[in-house]
Amino acid sequence: MAGPFVPPVQTDQFNQSPVAGDLDLAIMHSGVLTGVLSASVVVQLVAGSRVKLDDSVATPGSLPAFVAAADNEAATGVIKRTAQKASFTGGDVIEVVFAGNPSVIWEVAGATVSPNDDVEMAAGFVQPKAAGALMGKSLDYAVVSTMVRVILGFVAC
């Protein structure tokens, strides 16, 4: 079989899995993504700190991981204060607020995609940006023929 495999549409309404074109409504309605602060973060971050997706994550299906964003680079969002905490260290669960009102869609990967990659569509599959038009940012790590969430028209903060 040549090329990536397109997962079949799941028609069982009680046991659905994501398919290409599904929207991640939880993120879209709230503008908030729950993830974890990478273990590599050794300094304490506080609510309002700018963070970006950790592109060293290489495990499909894992929680999005975040690291601190430097002053001169684009951030995915800012850490939101939770009911329990206002300061965070590596390994803590965090909520990240995105800039703007993000649309998040599930797509099928046509190549290995890392979190925070600029992505494009090529032959109906998502791949790291090369020569095509920018689609958005990948939210997850994915390999060929697996599902990946893409933040469409990503606006950095």
WOSULLIN-V431483 format. One record per residue. N is the residue number from 1. RES is the residue in one letter. SS is DSSP state (helix for helix, strand for strand, loop for the rest). OMEGA is omega in radians with two decimals (999 if undefined). D_FIRST is the distance of its C-alpha to the first C-alpha in Angstrom with 2 decimals. Layout:
# WOSULLIN-V431483
n/res/ss/omega/d_first
N/RES/SS/OMEGA/D_FIRST
N/RES/SS/OMEGA/D_FIRST
This chain:
# WOSULLIN-V431483
n/res/ss/omega/d_first
1/M/loop/-3.12/0.00
2/A/loop/3.06/3.79
3/G/loop/3.14/6.64
4/P/loop/3.12/8.31
5/F/loop/3.11/8.23
6/V/loop/-3.14/11.45
7/P/loop/3.13/13.77
8/P/loop/3.11/15.50
9/V/loop/3.11/19.12
10/Q/loop/-3.09/21.63
11/T/loop/3.12/24.44
12/D/loop/-3.03/26.66
13/Q/loop/-3.12/29.41
14/F/loop/-3.14/30.84
15/N/loop/-3.05/27.83
16/Q/loop/2.97/25.87
17/S/loop/-3.09/23.42
18/P/loop/3.05/22.77
19/V/loop/-3.13/20.22
20/A/loop/3.12/19.63
21/G/loop/3.05/22.94
22/D/loop/3.05/25.17
23/L/strand/3.03/28.31
24/D/loop/-3.01/29.83
25/L/helix/-3.14/33.23
26/A/helix/3.14/35.05
27/I/helix/-3.08/34.76
28/M/helix/-3.11/35.32
29/H/helix/-3.07/38.46
30/S/helix/-3.02/40.04
31/G/loop/-3.08/38.90
32/V/strand/3.09/38.87
33/L/strand/3.07/36.14
34/T/strand/3.13/36.89
35/G/strand/-3.13/35.73
36/V/strand/3.04/37.26
37/L/strand/-3.07/39.21
38/S/loop/3.11/37.58
39/A/loop/-3.14/39.50
40/S/loop/3.13/39.91
41/V/loop/-3.08/42.31
42/V/loop/3.09/45.72
43/V/loop/3.12/47.96
44/Q/loop/3.05/48.93
45/L/strand/-3.11/47.54
46/V/strand/3.06/49.35
47/A/loop/-3.10/48.64
48/G/loop/3.10/48.06
49/S/loop/3.11/46.45
50/R/strand/3.13/43.60
51/V/strand/3.06/40.26
52/K/strand/3.10/36.73
53/L/strand/3.13/33.40
54/D/loop/-3.08/33.01
55/D/loop/3.09/30.08
56/S/loop/3.11/30.27
57/V/loop/-3.11/28.71
58/A/loop/3.12/25.43
59/T/loop/3.11/24.94
60/P/loop/3.07/22.60
61/G/loop/-3.14/24.74
62/S/loop/3.07/28.03
63/L/loop/3.03/31.01
64/P/loop/3.11/31.39
65/A/strand/-3.08/33.74
66/F/strand/3.03/36.34
67/V/strand/3.12/38.60
68/A/strand/3.07/41.69
69/A/loop/3.10/41.31
70/A/loop/-3.10/43.67
71/D/loop/-3.05/46.25
72/N/loop/3.13/44.62
73/E/loop/-3.14/41.00
74/A/loop/3.11/39.30
75/A/loop/3.06/39.17
76/T/loop/-3.13/36.80
77/G/strand/3.13/39.90
78/V/strand/3.14/43.02
79/I/strand/3.14/43.79
80/K/loop/3.05/45.44
81/R/loop/3.07/48.47
82/T/loop/3.13/47.90
83/A/loop/-3.08/50.57
84/Q/loop/-2.96/50.60
85/K/loop/3.01/50.26
86/A/loop/3.07/50.92
87/S/strand/-2.95/50.00
88/F/strand/3.06/46.84
89/T/loop/-3.11/45.74
90/G/loop/3.13/42.51
91/G/loop/3.13/40.77
92/D/loop/3.01/42.47
93/V/strand/-3.13/40.64
94/I/strand/3.00/41.20
95/E/strand/-3.10/40.77
96/V/strand/3.12/39.87
97/V/strand/3.14/41.02
98/F/strand/2.99/38.97
99/A/loop/3.12/40.65
100/G/loop/3.13/40.67
101/N/loop/-2.97/38.89
102/P/loop/2.93/35.23
103/S/strand/-3.11/32.40
104/V/strand/-3.06/29.57
105/I/strand/3.06/26.21
106/W/strand/3.09/23.02
107/E/strand/3.09/19.88
108/V/strand/-3.14/16.28
109/A/strand/3.07/16.02
110/G/loop/3.12/13.73
111/A/loop/3.06/15.56
112/T/loop/-3.12/18.24
113/V/strand/3.12/21.12
114/S/loop/3.06/24.60
115/P/loop/3.09/27.45
116/N/loop/3.08/29.61
117/D/loop/2.87/27.09
118/D/strand/-3.09/27.61
119/V/strand/3.09/24.34
120/E/strand/3.03/23.03
121/M/strand/3.07/20.35
122/A/strand/-3.13/17.79
123/A/loop/3.08/15.32
124/G/loop/-3.13/16.15
125/F/strand/3.12/15.68
126/V/strand/3.08/18.59
127/Q/strand/3.07/19.11
128/P/strand/-3.06/22.38
129/K/loop/3.07/24.59
130/A/loop/-3.08/24.38
131/A/loop/-3.08/25.49
132/G/loop/3.13/24.81
133/A/loop/3.13/27.30
134/L/loop/3.09/28.10
135/M/loop/-3.10/26.85
136/G/strand/-3.14/28.58
137/K/strand/3.06/28.47
138/S/strand/-3.14/26.01
139/L/loop/-3.02/27.80
140/D/loop/2.96/25.51
141/Y/loop/3.13/23.44
142/A/strand/3.03/19.68
143/V/loop/-3.09/16.54
144/V/loop/3.07/13.04
145/S/loop/3.03/12.18
146/T/loop/-3.07/15.78
147/M/strand/3.12/18.68
148/V/strand/3.06/21.40
149/R/strand/-3.13/24.75
150/V/strand/3.04/25.91
151/I/strand/-3.06/29.61
152/L/strand/3.07/29.79
153/G/loop/-3.02/32.41
154/F/loop/3.05/33.50
155/V/loop/3.13/37.23
156/A/loop/3.09/38.44
157/C/loop/999/41.87
